[in-house]
Amino acid sequence: MSDNIYENEFTEDSFWTKTKKFAKIAGEVVLEPALKLYYAGKDSDTPTWAKTTVYSALGYFISPLDAIPDFTPIVGYSDDLGVLVAATAAVITYVKQEHKDKAKETLKQWFE
């Protein structure tokens, strides 16, 4: 396993548990990049180095060890969003349209 503690935090179950439980609180702005990264990370075309970046960012997102606790009103997810956006920028070449479409479809199911 990786030396990155946040990559080690990532599991399928913990990702889906947190995103579903806190969807309304975190909002679409935070969840959209998380879902795009998730779907890119599951793609066999995504290289290992990019998956490491993806799973590290998603591990940070689901980790209770956060720079700003998620329960802090208004700003609780701002650090998560920053990490997710930075990771997306780093692996943008591997975020395909199909990943974006899946993320939007998931959000549509949760927020409509």
PyMOL commands that set and color helices and strands:
alter all, ss='L'
color gray80, all
select helices_A, chain A and resi 5-9+12-21+23-42+48-62+78-94+97-111
alter helices_A, ss='H'
color red, helices_A
deselect
rebuild
show_as cartoon
